[in-house]
């Protein structure tokens, strides 16, 4: 008997991910959100050795909302929960001496890429830029649209990252 609950193992995993693995604060917030919304209400008070593959499969089958009122989640979100649980148990195997990870043989949900990516036309982008609240906002919209940079990369840009002669932007920070 390890004496550890799933909540204990989850908290240790968050500590490990943040302090030992150096995960970003946004990643830790995402993990904590998944735990609080979905995993801890279901497994939090259970002893980790009592959470078997059978329990996981029963919970997984109920993710569609059949067992009790649950929000409808995308398969991608369900997979995030399974991946997080797998990581928590992988850590618990090392730390608490569990004989095995109960998620080893639990299948992930199938995720299909729709392939339907909607992009703005150049005319729509310029309309957005003209309608921006400020020149800075317009510049950010324009840069994002024509470079594909993400929000964190845009916010991390500095003038030294822009090479006008080579028409190049170097992403050095996020």
QUINOR-V837463 format. One line per field, one symbol per residue. burial: + if it has 9 or more other C-alpha atoms within 8 Angstrom, else -. A space follows every 50 residues. Layout:
burial->???
This chain:
burial->---++++-++--++++++----+----+--++-+++-+++--++-+++-- +-+--++----++++---------+--++-++-++++++++++----+-- +++--+------------------++-++--+----+++++++++---+- --++-++---+++-------+---
